[in-house]
């Protein structure tokens, strides 16, 4: 009669009993207690455990794995583990176990199980080939850990990374990311074009080996400024493209720090501000031209806000009133334009009165009359002919007024 082999479950119980006997535990009741403790740990481990034969049929499973699948443990036994997997993962499980038998080392893979109620969960399998009673590698023991939450986090991170990558590439700014050693982590096409960097592998290289003048020294300066406590570093740099066109870029470097407040890397952005600079220079030229004209005309010009406080006064107004500009600016117009009451026709000074009271209601250039006399600081009264005009914003709301006057000899 052929001798029957002991079932795998009996092997494990036998091994547990032998383990319990190590260290002087010879009493049978003590051995049984140790064995029961061993199987309690096995059954209620946070990870599922399953023993398979050479064909992948379940010989033994702990309660944790049964609970993972939502099935009674006895319904798992003598059934292929693959039946509890999504069909698309069958090949992964097969090659995973083949590799474990071949290497005789711990191997791992990720698969998706399906529960009895139809729900699915991702799990990581760590498998090692084990010997049977004949010392042949015909069995495998797998630890099964539910990684559904981790996979969800990885998927979210993967989506966020992909979105970041798309933002990085479609940005109109040139972007360069460096790690803590100032090696290149990422560079978008705009930065490569601005820096005249030819196509090729630049990721992982030190910025000094890739980036040249005039950007190269700016990065070094940014590192020095930031490591000395600056929140960021910003400057402007001129860069000539391959076509020979000169452009002005705003160079801005932002650090990012690790949990120990050590520099973990840096993001550098280049923005083309050539058009803005040209507009700024054009405005500056216009302002200088206007200032030159205002300073050289023989008419007094006083600009004030919507409450009648003086913002600007030209040299002619300073001359006619006898009040220095430094003293007049910031003061109220009523303290600068003082009328000679006995000689002024008040029916003609509506605009001046409104300005003096901080009430600007007119909407068009308004003459203020001809019989108006202004008292200068020296006490003399001079006849002036003023005109007033409102200053409006883009919504046509009045934000101030300008008064232009000339002295009538």
C-alpha positions in Angstrom: 0.0 0.0 0.0 1.4 3.4 -1.0 2.4 5.6 1.8 0.3 8.8 1.9 2.1 12.2 2.2 1.1 14.4 5.1 -1.0 17.4 3.9 0.7 20.7 3.8 -1.4 22.0 6.7 -0.2 19.2 8.8 3.4 20.0 7.7 2.9 23.5 9.0 1.4 22.3 12.2 4.2 19.8 12.6 6.8 22.5 12.0 5.1 24.8 14.5 5.2 22.0 17.1 8.9 21.4 16.4 9.6 25.1 16.7 7.8 25.2 20.0 10.0 22.4 21.3 13.2 24.4 20.7 14.7 26.0 23.8 13.6 23.3 26.3 9.8 23.2 25.9 9.3 19.5 26.2 5.9 19.4 27.9 3.2 18.6 25.4 0.7 21.1 26.7 3.4 23.8 26.5 4.1 22.8 22.9 0.4 22.9 22.0 0.1 26.3 23.5 3.1 27.5 21.5 1.6 26.0 18.4 -1.8 27.6 19.0 -0.1 31.0 19.5 1.8 30.4 16.2 -1.3 29.8 14.3 -3.1 32.7 15.9 -0.4 34.9 14.7 -0.6 33.3 11.3 -4.3 33.6 10.9 -4.7 37.1 12.2 -1.6 38.6 10.6 -2.2 42.0 8.9 -1.1 40.3 5.7 -2.7 37.5 3.9 -0.7 34.3 3.5 -1.3 31.5 1.0 0.6 28.3 0.2 0.3 27.0 -3.4 1.4 23.8 -5.0 3.5 23.7 -8.2 0.4 24.2 -10.3 -0.8 27.3 -8.3 -3.6 25.5 -6.4 -4.3 26.8 -2.9 -3.2 24.3 -0.2 -3.4 26.6 2.8 -4.6 30.1 3.4 -4.9 32.2 6.6 -8.1 34.0 7.7 -6.8 37.4 6.7 -6.6 36.4 3.1 -10.1 34.8 3.3 -11.4 38.0 4.7 -9.7 40.0 2.0 -11.7 38.1 -0.6 -14.9 38.0 1.5 -15.1 34.2 1.4 -15.0 31.4 3.9 -11.5 29.9 4.1 -12.5 26.3 3.2 -13.9 27.6 -0.1 -10.3 28.7 -1.1 -8.7 25.3 -0.6 -8.0 23.1 -3.7 -8.8 26.0 -6.0 -6.3 27.8 -8.3 -5.3 31.2 -6.9 -5.7 32.6 -10.4 -9.5 32.2 -10.2 -9.6 35.0 -7.6 -7.6 37.4 -9.9 -8.7 39.6 -12.7 -8.1 37.7 -15.9 -5.6 40.2 -17.2 -3.3 39.4 -14.3 -3.1 35.6 -14.9 0.1 35.8 -16.9 1.7 38.1 -14.3 1.0 35.6 -11.6 2.3 32.7 -13.7 5.6 34.3 -14.5 5.9 35.7 -11.0 5.8 32.2 -9.5 8.1 30.8 -12.2 10.6 33.4 -11.3 10.4 32.5 -7.6 11.0 28.8 -8.3 13.9 29.7 -10.6 15.7 32.2 -8.3 14.9 30.5 -5.0 14.7 34.1 -3.7 11.9 36.3 -2.6 10.1 37.8 -5.6 7.3 40.3 -5.8 4.6 41.5 -8.2 1.4 43.5 -8.1 -2.0 42.0 -9.1 -5.6 42.8 -8.8 -8.0 40.5 -6.9 -11.8 40.4 -7.2 -13.9 39.7 -4.2 -17.0 37.5 -4.1 -19.2 40.6 -4.1 -17.5 41.9 -7.3 -15.3 44.5 -5.7 -11.7 44.7 -6.7 -8.5 45.5 -4.9 -4.9 45.8 -5.7 -2.4 43.6 -3.8 1.4 43.1 -3.7 2.5 39.5 -3.7 5.8 38.5 -2.1 6.6 34.9 -3.0 9.3 32.4 -2.1 9.7 28.8 -3.2 9.7 26.3 -0.3 10.6 22.6 -0.1 8.1 19.8 0.4 8.7 16.8 2.7 10.9 15.2 0.0 13.1 18.4 0.0 11.9 19.3 -3.5 10.9 22.9 -4.4 7.2 22.1 -5.3 5.5 24.6 -3.0 5.4 28.4 -2.8 4.5 30.7 0.1 3.1 34.1 -0.7 2.4 37.1 1.5 -0.4 39.3 0.2 -0.8 42.9 1.2 -3.7 45.2 0.1 -2.1 48.2 -1.6 -5.3 49.7 -3.0 -4.9 53.0 -1.1 -1.2 53.2 -2.1 -2.1 52.5 -5.8 -4.8 55.3 -5.6 -2.2 57.7 -4.2 0.3 56.6 -6.9 -2.3 57.2 -9.6 -3.1 60.6 -8.2 0.6 61.5 -8.1 1.0 60.1 -11.6 -1.9 62.4 -12.8 -0.4 65.4 -10.9 3.0 64.7 -12.4 1.6 64.4 -15.9 -0.3 67.7 -15.4 2.8 69.3 -14.0 4.8 68.1 -17.0 2.2 69.5 -19.4 2.2 72.8 -17.5 6.0 72.8 -17.6 6.1 72.3 -21.3 3.2 74.6 -22.4 4.3 77.5 -20.2 5.3 80.6 -22.2 8.1 81.1 -19.7 11.4 79.2 -19.9 11.6 76.9 -16.9 14.5 75.1 -15.4 14.4 72.8 -12.3 17.6 72.0 -10.4 18.1 69.5 -7.6 20.0 70.1 -4.3 23.4 69.5 -6.1 22.3 71.9 -8.9 22.0 69.1 -11.4 19.2 69.5 -14.0 16.0 67.8 -13.1 13.8 69.3 -15.8 14.1 71.8 -18.6 11.3 72.9 -20.9 11.7 73.6 -24.6 11.3 77.4 -24.1 14.3 77.5 -21.8 16.4 75.4 -24.1 15.6 77.7 -27.0 16.3 80.9 -25.0 19.6 79.4 -23.7 20.6 78.2 -27.1 20.9 74.6 -25.9 21.1 72.1 -28.6 19.0 69.0 -28.5 20.5 66.2 -26.4 20.5 64.6 -23.0 20.8 67.3 -20.3 18.9 65.7 -17.4 21.2 64.8 -14.6 24.0 67.1 -15.7 25.3 70.0 -13.7 24.0 73.3 -14.9 27.6 74.5 -15.4 28.1 71.8 -18.0 25.1 72.9 -20.0 24.3 76.6 -19.5 26.7 79.3 -20.6 26.9 83.1 -20.6 25.0 85.2 -19.8 22.7 82.9 -17.8 25.5 80.9 -16.2 26.7 83.6 -13.7 23.1 84.6 -12.9 22.4 81.1 -11.5 25.5 81.2 -9.4 24.5 84.6 -8.0 21.0 83.3 -7.3 22.4 80.4 -5.3 24.6 82.7 -3.3 21.7 85.2 -2.6 19.2 82.4 -1.6 21.6 80.5 0.6 22.3 83.8 2.5 18.6 84.1 3.3 16.9 85.8 0.2 13.4 84.5 -0.5 14.1 84.6 -4.2 16.5 86.2 -6.7 15.4 88.4 -9.6 17.2 90.3 -12.3 17.1 91.1 -16.0 19.3 89.6 -18.6 19.9 90.2 -22.3 20.1 87.2 -24.4 20.8 86.9 -28.2 19.0 84.2 -30.1 20.5 82.1 -32.8 18.9 84.4 -35.3 20.8 87.3 -33.8 17.8 89.0 -32.2 18.5 90.6 -28.9 15.8 90.1 -26.2 15.4 91.1 -22.6 14.4 88.4 -20.1 13.3 88.6 -16.5 15.4 86.0 -14.6 13.7 84.8 -11.4 14.9 82.0 -9.1 12.8 80.4 -6.4 14.2 77.8 -3.9 12.4 74.8 -2.4 13.5 73.4 0.9 13.4 70.0 2.6 11.9 69.3 6.0 15.2 70.1 7.6 15.3 73.5 6.0 18.1 72.5 3.6 18.1 73.7 0.0 16.4 70.8 -1.9 16.4 72.5 -5.3 15.6 75.6 -7.3 13.2 76.6 -10.0 14.4 79.2 -12.5 12.0 81.1 -14.8 12.8 83.2 -17.8 10.1 85.6 -19.1 10.5 87.6 -22.2 9.9 91.2 -21.2 11.3 92.9 -24.3 8.0 94.3 -25.4 7.2 95.5 -21.8 10.7 97.2 -21.6 10.1 98.9 -25.0 6.7 100.2 -23.8 8.3 101.3 -20.5 11.1 103.1 -22.3 8.5 104.7 -24.7 6.5 105.9 -21.8 9.6 107.2 -20.1 10.5 109.2 -23.2 7.0 110.6 -23.4 7.2 111.6 -19.7 10.5 113.3 -20.2 9.2 115.1 -23.2 6.1 116.2 -21.4 8.1 117.3 -18.4 10.4 119.3 -20.6 7.4 121.1 -22.2 5.7 121.8 -18.9 8.9 123.2 -17.5 9.5 125.5 -20.4 6.0 127.0 -21.2 5.0 130.4 -19.7 1.7 129.1 -18.3 1.3 127.9 -14.8 0.2 124.2 -14.5 -1.1 122.7 -11.3 -2.3 119.0 -11.1 -4.3 117.9 -8.1 -6.2 114.8 -6.9 -10.0 114.5 -6.6 -9.9 116.3 -3.2 -8.0 119.3 -4.4 -4.6 118.3 -3.0 -1.7 119.3 -5.3 0.3 116.5 -7.0 2.5 118.5 -9.4 3.2 122.2 -10.1 5.5 123.5 -12.8 8.1 126.2 -12.6 5.8 128.9 -14.1 3.2 128.2 -11.5 5.9 128.4 -8.8 7.0 131.7 -10.3 3.6 133.3 -10.5 2.4 132.2 -7.1 5.7 132.8 -5.4 5.3 129.5 -3.5 8.1 126.9 -3.9 7.0 123.6 -5.4 8.3 121.6 -2.5 6.0 123.5 -0.2 3.0 123.5 -2.5 3.0 119.8 -3.4 0.8 117.9 -0.9 -1.0 121.0 0.1 -4.5 122.1 -0.9 -5.0 124.2 -4.0 -6.9 126.7 -1.9 -3.7 127.5 0.0 -1.9 128.2 -3.3 -4.5 129.9 -5.4 -5.7 132.7 -3.2 -8.2 135.1 -4.8 -8.4 138.9 -4.3 -12.0 139.1 -3.1 -12.5 142.8 -3.8 -11.4 142.6 -7.4 -12.6 139.1 -8.5 -16.0 138.5 -10.2 -17.2 135.4 -8.3 -19.7 134.6 -10.9 -16.8 133.5 -13.1 -14.9 131.3 -10.7 -17.2 128.2 -10.3 -14.4 125.8 -11.3 -11.9 127.3 -8.9 -14.4 127.2 -6.1 -15.2 123.6 -6.8 -11.5 122.7 -6.9 -10.9 124.6 -3.7 -13.7 122.6 -2.0 -12.5 119.3 -3.4 -15.6 118.9 -5.6 -14.9 118.2 -9.2 -18.2 117.9 -11.2 -17.3 119.3 -14.6 -16.7 116.9 -17.5 -15.1 119.1 -20.1 -12.4 121.8 -20.4 -14.0 124.8 -18.7 -12.9 128.4 -18.8 -13.1 130.0 -15.4 -13.6 133.6 -16.5 -11.4 136.7 -17.2 -11.9 138.9 -14.2 -10.0 136.7 -11.8 -7.2 138.1 -9.6 -4.8 135.9 -7.7 -2.9 137.1 -4.6 0.8 136.2 -4.8 2.9 135.4 -1.8 4.4 138.9 -1.9 0.9 140.4 -1.5 0.5 141.6 -5.0 -2.6 140.7 -7.0 -2.2 139.6 -10.6 -4.9 139.0 -13.2 -5.0 135.4 -14.4 -6.9 133.5 -17.0 -7.3 129.9 -15.8 -8.8 126.8 -17.5 -9.6 123.6 -15.7 -9.9 120.1 -17.0 -10.8 116.8 -15.2 -8.5 113.7 -15.0 -10.5 110.5 -15.6 -9.7 106.8 -15.3 -10.7 104.2 -17.9 -14.2 104.1 -16.4 -14.5 107.9 -16.8 -14.6 108.4 -13.1 -12.9 111.6 -12.1 -9.7 111.1 -10.2 -8.4 114.6 -10.2 -8.0 117.8 -12.2 -5.5 120.1 -14.0 -5.6 123.8 -13.9 -3.6 125.8 -16.5 -3.4 129.6 -16.1 -1.6 132.5 -17.6 -0.9 135.9 -16.2 -2.6 138.8 -18.1 -0.3 141.9 -18.0 
